[in-house]
Amino acid sequence: MSAGHVAATAGRMLLGGRLRALRRAAGMSLAGAAAVLDEPPEAVRRLEEGRVALAADRLGTLLAAYGRLDAAGTARLLAQAERANAPGWWEEYGDVLPDWLADHVGLEEHAQLIRVYAPAVLPDLLQSPAYAAALLRRQHPGESEQRLGRRLELLRGRQAVLERAAPRPPAVWALVEEATLRRRVGGPAVLREQFAHLRRLVERPGFTIRVVPLHTAHSALLCGPVQMIRYRPSELPDLVLLSTLGGAEICERPQIVRQYLMALDSAASVRDSVPITDWIAKWEERAVA
């Protein structure tokens, strides 16, 4: 999967996985499902991949043919389809939202686990407001305060996925290089606020941030920042977000994802990595001096 239209179909991908499971449970082939809809088999395949939407009445017809759901189950799936086809909240930020990031935000909304490696700057989801503002000013020099404000609003919307009550927010595992924490983004006050923000984050259930000290040499992820997203088992494949000079690329090719998963696991096993709170307690004064 490459950047393009994933944001509009992230919910549809989950829906498509459910429809595929129902079809198979009913013992029906793609051709059989296509005959119910009077469409070619490729149309059903695209539906199950989340690449197209289906009107509620036609979806109801398909579910009736599968015969695997009662009235309540059918109503829940139709409601899921309606949500999947609704515009995402992020679409109103199209003026500051490149396609690749729109794709990524749409996928983050459904993640159950987010793993990230950060060798240069802190990942977006972990940034405090002041740190994010200082970083955006570096990344977009000369941009108006109004436009920078829009970018910050978008970031805050993304970070809200970590604070929601329902559905349960994704678990987060982050590996951060010590050099990232020592990098002067903003002044000492900005870094102190950022460190306090990181301490608060790891107080949440399912939130882990570890630091790789400067004296440690490991080559698992020398390629650059990586973010992996995992969904409920069997519904969607793992995805990785790979940073590029032009933005980022979302990849779901099993071989590539497996390589990055192995790299993340290898980096996580670095023996002298330390919890973020331990690093801050020991090094904060030197880092902000």
Rosetta silent file (secondary structure, phi, psi, omega in degrees, C-alpha in Angstrom):
SEQUENCE: MSAGHVAATAGRMLLGGRLRALRRAAGMSLAGAAAVLDEPPEAVRRLEEGRVALAADRLGTLLAAYGRLDAAGTARLLAQAERANAPGWWEEYGDVLPDWLADHVGLEEHAQLIRVYAPAVLPDLLQSPAYAAALLRRQHPGESEQRLGRRLELLRGRQAVLERAAPRPPAVWALVEEATLRRRVGGPAVLREQFAHLRRLVERPGFTIRVVPLHTAHSALLCGPVQMIRYRPSELPDLVLLSTLGGAEICERPQIVRQYLMALDSAASVRDSVPITDWIAKWEERAVA
SCORE:     score description
SCORE:     0.000 S_00000001
   1 L     0.000  127.379  175.803    0.000    0.000    0.000 S_00000001
   2 L  -111.572  167.523 -178.945    1.435    3.374   -0.906 S_00000001
   3 L   -59.811  148.710  177.962    0.256    6.804    0.051 S_00000001
   4 L   164.162  -75.120 -174.433   -2.829    8.018   -1.767 S_00000001
   5 L  -135.708   23.130 -177.010   -6.291    7.250   -0.493 S_00000001
   6 H   -66.489  -37.207 -175.749   -5.819    5.162    2.634 S_00000001
   7 H   -56.002  -39.741 -178.663   -7.220    7.822    4.970 S_00000001
   8 H   -73.598  -16.523 -173.199  -10.660    7.595    3.365 S_00000001
   9 H  -119.430    6.900 -178.278  -10.607    3.787    3.554 S_00000001
  10 H   -57.452  -47.322  176.716   -8.950    2.956    6.895 S_00000001
  11 H   -65.637  -34.081  178.895  -12.309    2.108    8.440 S_00000001
  12 H   -67.245  -30.135  178.168  -13.313    0.287    5.280 S_00000001
  13 H   -63.437  -41.501  176.744  -10.256   -1.939    5.576 S_00000001
  14 H   -66.691  -42.062  177.692  -11.506   -3.181    8.942 S_00000001
  15 H   -62.252  -43.602 -179.583  -14.995   -3.564    7.533 S_00000001
  16 H   -60.772  -39.733  177.304  -13.639   -5.423    4.519 S_00000001
  17 H   -61.883  -38.136  177.879  -11.808   -7.886    6.742 S_00000001
  18 H   -67.292  -41.342  179.194  -15.062   -8.609    8.562 S_00000001
  19 H   -65.254  -38.824  178.189  -16.921   -9.116    5.293 S_00000001
  20 H   -61.975  -43.921  179.810  -14.238  -11.496    4.029 S_00000001
  21 H   -62.909  -40.069  179.772  -14.535  -13.564    7.219 S_00000001
  22 H   -66.639  -40.869  179.433  -18.327  -13.712    6.892 S_00000001
  23 H   -62.453  -45.362 -178.455  -18.130  -14.772    3.244 S_00000001
  24 H   -66.826  -38.671  178.139  -15.689  -17.541    4.002 S_00000001
  25 H   -62.873  -30.156  178.859  -17.724  -18.697    7.001 S_00000001
  26 L   -81.582   -3.981 -179.493  -20.718  -18.937    4.663 S_00000001
  27 L    70.153   28.308 -176.321  -18.672  -21.111    2.284 S_00000001
  28 L  -106.517  138.719  177.919  -19.160  -18.620   -0.540 S_00000001
  29 L   -81.970  170.302  173.891  -16.572  -17.806   -3.186 S_00000001
  30 H   -59.292  -40.861 -179.883  -15.757  -14.366   -4.522 S_00000001
  31 H   -63.866  -39.048  179.018  -17.693  -15.278   -7.647 S_00000001
  32 H   -65.421  -43.329  177.757  -20.714  -16.281   -5.589 S_00000001
  33 H   -65.125  -38.073  178.731  -20.694  -13.023   -3.644 S_00000001
  34 H   -63.458  -37.212  179.547  -20.244  -11.104   -6.884 S_00000001
  35 H   -64.540  -35.194  177.348  -23.301  -12.833   -8.358 S_00000001
  36 H   -60.684  -39.035 -177.614  -25.396  -11.621   -5.380 S_00000001
  37 H   -91.803   -6.048 -174.823  -24.407   -8.057   -6.193 S_00000001
  38 L    57.471   46.290  178.706  -24.436   -8.552   -9.981 S_00000001
  39 L  -130.324  162.631  175.131  -20.844   -7.332  -10.046 S_00000001
  40 L   -71.328  154.397  179.447  -17.572   -8.873  -11.226 S_00000001
  41 H   -54.285  -32.971 -179.376  -15.526  -10.798   -8.606 S_00000001
  42 H   -61.023  -31.878  179.277  -12.904   -8.054   -8.667 S_00000001
  43 H   -65.369  -38.997  178.011  -15.490   -5.639   -7.215 S_00000001
  44 H   -69.921  -38.886  177.231  -15.983   -7.895   -4.182 S_00000001
  45 H   -59.278  -45.164 -179.961  -12.240   -8.267   -3.803 S_00000001
  46 H   -65.878  -34.558  175.998  -11.845   -4.489   -3.731 S_00000001
  47 H   -62.996  -44.400 -178.363  -14.673   -4.238   -1.202 S_00000001
  48 H   -71.978  -20.343  175.646  -12.930   -6.724    1.081 S_00000001
  49 L   -87.906   -3.954  179.536   -9.668   -4.826    0.700 S_00000001
  50 L    79.252   17.897 -175.319  -11.385   -1.621    1.811 S_00000001
  51 L   -90.784  -13.192  178.414  -10.774    0.127   -1.500 S_00000001
  52 L  -139.733  159.779  175.471  -14.409    0.883   -2.291 S_00000001
  53 L  -101.157  165.786  178.491  -17.610    1.590   -0.367 S_00000001
  54 L  -136.541  132.554  179.851  -20.959   -0.135   -0.770 S_00000001
  55 L   -57.796  149.115 -174.076  -24.396    1.431   -0.351 S_00000001
  56 H   -57.365  -41.438 -177.413  -26.234    0.308    2.783 S_00000001
  57 H   -66.623  -38.759  178.998  -29.040   -1.463    0.902 S_00000001
  58 H   -71.299  -35.778  175.722  -26.590   -3.463   -1.246 S_00000001
  59 H   -64.639  -40.640  176.677  -24.486   -4.289    1.798 S_00000001
  60 H   -60.257  -39.699  177.244  -27.632   -5.519    3.535 S_00000001
  61 H   -62.237  -42.011 -179.742  -28.356   -7.760    0.553 S_00000001
  62 H   -65.744  -43.501  179.938  -24.874   -9.212    0.734 S_00000001
  63 H   -63.650  -38.210  177.969  -25.117   -9.853    4.476 S_00000001
  64 H   -62.879  -38.465  178.947  -28.481  -11.565    3.998 S_00000001
  65 H   -66.644  -34.759  178.480  -26.909  -13.879    1.410 S_00000001
  66 H   -70.121  -36.412  175.382  -24.134  -14.772    3.837 S_00000001
  67 L    63.825   28.163 -176.491  -26.726  -15.590    6.496 S_00000001
  68 L  -104.546   -8.542 -175.251  -24.236  -15.452    9.358 S_00000001
  69 L  -120.716  145.842  171.599  -25.645  -12.512   11.358 S_00000001
  70 L   -83.358 -176.257 -176.298  -28.883  -11.951   13.229 S_00000001
  71 H   -60.114  -41.726 -179.089  -30.777   -8.661   12.990 S_00000001
  72 H   -66.746  -41.561  179.169  -28.715   -7.027   15.745 S_00000001
  73 H   -65.064  -38.790  177.083  -25.435   -8.148   14.209 S_00000001
  74 H   -63.611  -42.163  179.964  -26.489   -6.854   10.806 S_00000001
  75 H   -62.628  -40.132 -179.979  -27.431   -3.494   12.310 S_00000001
  76 H   -65.503  -40.949 -178.979  -24.033   -3.216   14.011 S_00000001
  77 H   -69.732  -36.982  176.513  -22.174   -3.992   10.795 S_00000001
  78 H   -65.180  -37.087  177.079  -24.256   -1.486    8.813 S_00000001
  79 H   -66.756  -38.287  176.452  -23.472    1.139   11.474 S_00000001
  80 H   -62.000  -40.911  179.159  -19.780    0.266   11.168 S_00000001
  81 H   -64.063  -39.306  179.243  -20.032    0.742    7.410 S_00000001
  82 H   -63.358  -42.455  177.920  -21.655    4.145    7.880 S_00000001
  83 H   -64.944  -39.545 -177.880  -18.827    5.243   10.168 S_00000001
  84 H   -64.424  -30.725 -177.440  -16.232    3.889    7.753 S_00000001
  85 H   -89.852   -7.425 -179.899  -17.667    5.946    4.900 S_00000001
  86 L   -75.515  147.028  177.405  -17.925    9.167    6.918 S_00000001
  87 L   -61.077  141.963  176.686  -15.231   11.823    6.346 S_00000001
  88 L   -74.535  153.085 -179.292  -12.410   11.752    8.912 S_00000001
  89 H   -58.839  -29.875 -175.146  -11.984   14.702   11.287 S_00000001
  90 H   -72.480  -15.154 -175.458   -8.563   15.368    9.753 S_00000001
  91 H   -66.207  -21.313  177.979   -9.969   16.144    6.309 S_00000001
  92 H   -73.877   -6.033  178.792  -10.752   19.716    7.360 S_00000001
  93 H  -104.355   28.414 -177.609   -6.991   20.276    7.623 S_00000001
  94 L   -57.091  -24.733 -179.084   -6.373   19.638    3.942 S_00000001
  95 L   -70.671  -21.124 -179.712   -4.494   22.950    3.645 S_00000001
  96 L  -126.850   15.719 -174.027   -1.695   21.640    5.893 S_00000001
  97 L  -119.398  100.640  177.081   -2.169   17.897    5.448 S_00000001
  98 L   -66.899  158.986 -176.794   -0.144   16.149    2.709 S_00000001
  99 H   -56.323  -43.493 -176.507   -1.599   12.974    1.238 S_00000001
 100 H   -62.884  -36.478  179.906    0.917   10.681    2.912 S_00000001
 101 H   -74.735  -35.167  175.773    0.099   12.094    6.352 S_00000001
 102 H   -60.040  -42.971  176.299   -3.646   11.914    5.712 S_00000001
 103 H   -56.865  -47.266 -174.407   -3.171    8.218    4.956 S_00000001
 104 H   -67.385  -43.195  179.483   -1.229    7.742    8.159 S_00000001
 105 H   -60.998  -42.123  179.601   -3.651    9.626   10.408 S_00000001
 106 H   -60.731  -32.934  179.332   -6.519    7.571    9.062 S_00000001
 107 H   -80.293  -36.383  178.192   -4.689    4.376   10.004 S_00000001
 108 H   -57.062  -33.885 -176.524   -3.585    5.597   13.442 S_00000001
 109 L   -59.461  -24.619 -174.765   -7.233    5.986   14.401 S_00000001
 110 L  -110.244    4.605 -175.310   -7.691    2.193   14.316 S_00000001
 111 L   -70.704  146.145  169.707   -4.356    1.036   15.757 S_00000001
 112 L  -104.620  -21.534  176.791   -4.131   -1.233   18.778 S_00000001
 113 E  -144.379  133.555  174.808   -0.337   -0.988   19.001 S_00000001
 114 E  -123.528  122.129  175.597    2.051    1.696   17.767 S_00000001
 115 E  -115.597  138.242 -175.180    5.791    1.023   17.842 S_00000001
 116 E  -145.247  144.270  174.522    8.220    3.752   16.882 S_00000001
 117 E  -119.197  129.794 -173.579   11.954    4.334   16.656 S_00000001
 118 E  -127.093  100.522  179.805   13.164    7.946   16.821 S_00000001
 119 L   -93.894   -9.764 -173.620   16.809    8.717   15.960 S_00000001
 120 L  -120.719  -61.470  176.837   16.504   12.440   15.167 S_00000001
 121 L  -131.143  163.054 -179.177   13.537   14.180   16.816 S_00000001
 122 L   -64.599  143.692  179.393   10.778   12.941   19.072 S_00000001
 123 L   -60.078  151.589 -177.694    7.855   11.253   17.294 S_00000001
 124 H   -51.902  -44.604 -174.477    4.799   13.419   16.632 S_00000001
 125 H   -67.916  -15.594 -176.922    2.607   11.555   19.095 S_00000001
 126 H  -103.198   -1.507 -172.790    5.093   12.160   21.929 S_00000001
 127 L   -81.083  138.549  171.569    5.706   15.883   21.398 S_00000001
 128 L   -76.649  162.394 -178.850    4.650   18.544   23.898 S_00000001
 129 H   -56.884  -45.061 -177.414    2.943   21.667   22.472 S_00000001
 130 H   -68.608  -40.553  177.762    5.996   23.906   22.876 S_00000001
 131 H   -62.284  -46.384 -179.988    8.399   21.309   21.444 S_00000001
 132 H   -60.285  -42.736 -179.832    6.080   20.736   18.474 S_00000001
 133 H   -63.825  -43.977  179.548    5.785   24.479   17.836 S_00000001
 134 H   -63.678  -40.049 -179.912    9.556   24.976   17.945 S_00000001
 135 H   -68.504  -40.616  179.508   10.103   22.032   15.613 S_00000001
 136 H   -64.005  -35.686  178.476    7.454   23.200   13.149 S_00000001
 137 H   -65.607  -32.383  175.877    9.091   26.625   12.954 S_00000001
 138 H   -73.178  -39.638 -175.800   12.331   24.919   11.938 S_00000001
 139 H   -75.294  -26.960 -177.132   10.617   22.670    9.434 S_00000001
 140 L  -130.510   65.562 -177.794    8.522   25.460    7.883 S_00000001
 141 L   -62.615  139.449  178.073   10.585   28.663    8.097 S_00000001
 142 L    83.953   -3.162 -179.118    8.755   31.814    7.095 S_00000001
 143 L   -76.903  146.560 -177.766    5.322   30.272    7.479 S_00000001
 144 L   -65.776  155.045  178.023    2.643   32.439    9.078 S_00000001
 145 H   -62.349  -33.679  179.562    1.632   31.948   12.712 S_00000001
 146 H   -63.582  -44.363 -179.169   -1.896   31.151   11.557 S_00000001
 147 H   -69.530  -39.059  175.957   -0.701   28.307    9.354 S_00000001
 148 H   -62.071  -37.434  177.086    1.630   27.006   12.060 S_00000001
 149 H   -61.957  -37.471  177.701   -1.350   27.085   14.399 S_00000001
 150 H   -64.692  -40.096  178.595   -3.277   24.907   11.981 S_00000001
 151 H   -64.619  -39.319  178.570   -0.444   22.392   11.964 S_00000001
 152 H   -67.114  -38.749  176.786   -0.424   22.339   15.757 S_00000001
 153 H   -61.500  -42.679  178.762   -4.194   21.798   15.854 S_00000001
 154 H   -61.798  -44.313  179.351   -3.799   18.860   13.495 S_00000001
 155 H   -62.035  -42.865  179.380   -1.073   17.374   15.674 S_00000001
 156 H   -62.059  -37.681  176.247   -3.216   17.786   18.769 S_00000001
 157 H   -62.418  -39.803  177.625   -6.022   15.956   16.992 S_00000001
 158 H   -65.825  -42.942 -177.826   -3.692   13.077   16.236 S_00000001
 159 H   -66.493  -21.258 -179.522   -2.448   12.925   19.808 S_00000001
 160 H   -62.267  -21.394  178.876   -6.037   12.705   21.060 S_00000001
 161 H   -61.946  -24.883 -178.971   -6.061    9.043   19.974 S_00000001
 162 H   -82.971  -11.892 -173.792   -3.838    8.368   23.004 S_00000001
 163 L  -111.981   -5.787 -174.246   -6.283   10.009   25.421 S_00000001
 164 L   -67.458  153.610  178.216   -9.640    8.665   24.319 S_00000001
 165 L   -86.622  -38.559 -179.481  -11.769    6.625   26.691 S_00000001
 166 L  -149.698  137.622   -7.438  -13.394    4.388   24.073 S_00000001
 167 L   -65.560  169.127 -177.110  -12.366    2.542   22.143 S_00000001
 168 L   -54.236  135.829  179.492   -9.295    1.771   24.226 S_00000001
 169 L   -65.971  155.997  179.871   -6.306    3.878   23.108 S_00000001
 170 L   -66.596  148.019  168.753   -3.470    2.055   21.374 S_00000001
 171 E   -71.111  148.871 -178.217   -0.548    0.751   23.383 S_00000001
 172 E  -129.017  130.787  173.595    2.653    2.639   22.547 S_00000001
 173 E  -127.475  119.652 -176.912    6.232    1.389   22.605 S_00000001
 174 E  -126.689  136.441  173.474    8.893    3.935   21.643 S_00000001
 175 E  -114.207  121.684 -173.738   12.653    3.648   21.424 S_00000001
 176 E  -120.591  133.053  174.874   14.410    7.019   21.478 S_00000001
 177 E   -73.643  143.239  178.360   18.087    7.743   20.932 S_00000001
 178 H   -57.949  -35.478  179.134   19.766    9.787   23.662 S_00000001
 179 H   -60.460  -32.267  177.557   20.972   12.194   20.973 S_00000001
 180 H   -62.610  -42.340 -178.430   17.319   12.923   20.190 S_00000001
 181 H   -73.044  -24.448  179.657   16.701   14.039   23.780 S_00000001
 182 H   -88.198  -12.224 -178.430   19.841   16.181   23.797 S_00000001
 183 L   -67.779  132.065 -174.098   19.001   17.946   20.549 S_00000001
 184 L   -81.735   84.815  171.050   18.141   21.612   21.219 S_00000001
 185 L   -97.312  109.451 -171.273   14.618   22.000   19.908 S_00000001
 186 L    77.864 -170.794  179.453   13.536   25.269   21.495 S_00000001
 187 L   -98.419 -170.727 -179.623   15.311   26.497   24.633 S_00000001
 188 H   -55.589  -39.245 -179.516   15.780   24.992   28.091 S_00000001
 189 H   -64.267  -37.786  179.306   12.196   25.764   29.118 S_00000001
 190 H   -65.433  -42.499 -179.807   10.865   23.907   26.071 S_00000001
 191 H   -67.161  -38.401  177.842   12.991   20.854   26.852 S_00000001
 192 H   -62.863  -42.132  178.010   11.924   20.836   30.495 S_00000001
 193 H   -63.049  -40.260 -179.716    8.290   20.928   29.431 S_00000001
 194 H   -64.416  -43.062  179.418    8.963   18.112   26.961 S_00000001
 195 H   -63.883  -40.338  177.244   10.622   15.941   29.596 S_00000001
 196 H   -63.140  -37.810  178.882    7.717   16.509   31.975 S_00000001
 197 H   -64.088  -41.879  179.198    5.346   15.539   29.163 S_00000001
 198 H   -65.087  -38.155  177.123    7.244   12.282   28.561 S_00000001
 199 H   -62.392  -39.589  179.353    7.080   11.440   32.264 S_00000001
 200 H   -67.665  -38.568 -178.499    3.310   11.910   32.191 S_00000001
 201 H   -60.000  -44.963 -175.076    2.927    9.753   29.092 S_00000001
 202 L   -75.851   -4.415  172.323    4.614    6.712   30.608 S_00000001
 203 L   -76.694  -14.478 -179.053    2.316    6.899   33.628 S_00000001
 204 L   -80.490  148.738  177.001   -0.474    5.705   31.324 S_00000001
 205 L   -61.320  139.079  175.717   -1.214    1.991   30.978 S_00000001
 206 L    75.278   17.123 -177.175    0.423    0.382   27.960 S_00000001
 207 E  -117.259  119.788 -178.631    2.874    3.245   27.351 S_00000001
 208 E  -129.851  130.305  172.902    6.613    2.488   27.192 S_00000001
 209 E  -131.189  123.586  177.464    9.481    4.795   26.216 S_00000001
 210 E  -121.129  152.922 -175.574   13.073    3.584   26.414 S_00000001
 211 E  -116.556  132.873  173.624   16.297    5.466   25.692 S_00000001
 212 E   -94.959  114.366 -177.318   19.394    4.120   23.937 S_00000001
 213 L   -62.145  158.863 -178.707   22.435    5.820   25.521 S_00000001
 214 L   -60.850  -32.917 -174.955   25.043    7.568   23.407 S_00000001
 215 L   -77.914   -3.871 -178.905   27.729    5.037   24.266 S_00000001
 216 L   -92.980  131.944  176.908   25.694    2.175   22.798 S_00000001
 217 L  -110.966  120.653  173.778   26.299    1.166   19.190 S_00000001
 218 L  -142.960  148.476 -173.152   23.592   -0.813   17.428 S_00000001
 219 L  -114.126   12.330 -173.330   22.809   -1.057   13.734 S_00000001
 220 L   -61.521  -37.628 -172.919   19.270   -2.433   13.786 S_00000001
 221 L  -133.176   43.637  179.638   17.592    0.771   12.620 S_00000001
 222 L   -70.366   -4.265 -178.565   20.255    3.003   11.129 S_00000001
 223 L   -72.052  -21.086 -178.997   17.877    3.582    8.205 S_00000001
 224 L   125.836 -172.840 -176.600   16.001    6.341   10.045 S_00000001
 225 L   -60.236  139.926  179.021   12.651    6.892   11.808 S_00000001
 226 E  -138.825  138.490  172.296   10.194    4.013   11.634 S_00000001
 227 E  -130.017  130.151  178.845    6.657    3.664   12.935 S_00000001
 228 E  -113.278  138.794  178.261    4.769    0.358   12.956 S_00000001
 229 E  -119.160  131.888  177.820    1.012    0.042   13.390 S_00000001
 230 E  -122.647  141.262 -178.874   -0.705   -3.170   14.477 S_00000001
 231 L  -111.549 -171.849  177.047   -4.427   -3.884   14.449 S_00000001
 232 L   -62.044  143.745 -177.794   -6.611   -6.624   15.882 S_00000001
 233 L   -52.753  137.254  173.095   -5.321  -10.095   14.889 S_00000001
 234 L    73.804   -6.013 -178.539   -6.389  -11.311   11.434 S_00000001
 235 L   -88.130  -44.616  178.792   -8.223   -8.088   10.537 S_00000001
 236 L  -142.432  150.255  176.230   -5.416   -6.107    8.953 S_00000001
 237 L   -73.207  159.298  171.885   -1.736   -6.724    8.311 S_00000001
 238 L   -61.464  148.622  178.381    0.931   -4.813   10.214 S_00000001
 239 E  -126.491  150.364  172.648    1.951   -1.572    8.514 S_00000001
 240 E  -125.134  141.748  174.702    5.145    0.477    8.678 S_00000001
 241 E  -104.397  116.690 -176.599    5.561    4.183    8.027 S_00000001
 242 E  -108.372  121.099 -178.997    8.957    4.884    6.466 S_00000001
 243 E   -72.256  140.761  177.627   10.219    8.459    6.437 S_00000001
 244 E  -134.451  172.089  178.250   11.564    9.810    3.139 S_00000001
 245 L   -63.686  -28.526 -178.781   12.858   13.150    1.906 S_00000001
 246 L   -90.903    0.572 -179.548    9.438   13.792    0.369 S_00000001
 247 E   140.924  -97.989  178.189    7.448   12.910    3.501 S_00000001
 248 E  -166.326  163.133  177.944    6.768    9.242    4.201 S_00000001
 249 E  -130.560  135.528  176.793    5.563    6.021    2.633 S_00000001
 250 E   -96.280  128.474 -176.761    3.172    3.488    4.136 S_00000001
 251 E  -125.902  137.096  175.090    4.137   -0.108    3.399 S_00000001
 252 L  -124.508    7.866  179.263    2.247   -3.344    4.080 S_00000001
 253 L   -62.686  122.095 -172.171    4.359   -5.756    2.009 S_00000001
 254 H   -52.363  -42.190 -177.325    4.899   -8.714    4.373 S_00000001
 255 H   -64.467  -43.184 -179.755    8.593   -9.137    3.626 S_00000001
 256 H   -68.290  -45.855  179.949    9.402   -5.467    4.240 S_00000001
 257 H   -60.002  -40.918  179.868    7.216   -5.240    7.341 S_00000001
 258 H   -62.335  -38.753  179.169    8.839   -8.400    8.710 S_00000001
 259 H   -63.583  -43.208 -179.492   12.302   -6.900    8.243 S_00000001
 260 H   -72.177  -33.472  176.440   11.387   -3.767   10.159 S_00000001
 261 H   -63.698  -41.930  176.767    9.638   -5.767   12.869 S_00000001
 262 H   -63.748  -38.430  178.733   12.822   -7.797   13.353 S_00000001
 263 H   -65.590  -42.300  177.617   14.823   -4.564   13.449 S_00000001
 264 H   -63.395  -42.216  178.248   12.509   -3.088   16.090 S_00000001
 265 H   -62.958  -40.505  179.303   12.735   -6.266   18.153 S_00000001
 266 H   -64.849  -43.998  178.846   16.521   -6.213   17.853 S_00000001
 267 H   -64.469  -35.358 -179.601   16.690   -2.565   18.907 S_00000001
 268 H   -67.054  -22.510 -176.806   14.372   -3.264   21.834 S_00000001
 269 L   -88.523    2.506  177.421   16.788   -5.908   23.088 S_00000001
 270 L   -56.742  120.792 -167.682   19.693   -3.464   23.511 S_00000001
 271 L   -63.805  -38.003 -174.935   20.781   -4.363   27.023 S_00000001
 272 L   -99.621   20.215  168.695   21.634   -0.946   28.385 S_00000001
 273 L   -68.074  150.633 -173.731   18.595    0.931   27.110 S_00000001
 274 E  -129.970  153.515  174.591   16.854    2.593   30.043 S_00000001
 275 E   -60.079  146.502 -177.525   13.312    3.748   30.875 S_00000001
 276 H   -57.027  -37.757 -178.530   12.729    7.386   29.941 S_00000001
 277 H   -65.153  -37.084  177.956   12.068    8.364   33.567 S_00000001
 278 H   -66.274  -42.037 -179.560   15.465    6.965   34.653 S_00000001
 279 H   -64.155  -45.459 -178.839   17.255    8.848   31.878 S_00000001
 280 H   -61.778  -43.592 -179.275   15.513   12.125   32.682 S_00000001
 281 H   -59.200  -34.282 -176.331   16.254   11.797   36.395 S_00000001
 282 H   -89.217  -34.771 -167.872   19.973   11.357   35.652 S_00000001
 283 H  -117.162   -2.758 -174.337   20.517   13.599   32.622 S_00000001
 284 H   -57.248  -46.632 -175.899   17.862   16.328   32.550 S_00000001
 285 H   -61.769  -39.803  178.627   20.058   19.027   34.124 S_00000001
 286 H   -71.763  -36.304 -176.619   22.884   18.403   31.675 S_00000001
 287 H   -67.392  -32.843 -176.111   20.569   18.144   28.697 S_00000001
 288 H  -102.383   -0.429 -177.217   18.947   21.535   29.279 S_00000001
 289 L   -64.793    0.000    0.000   22.019   23.364   30.635 S_00000001
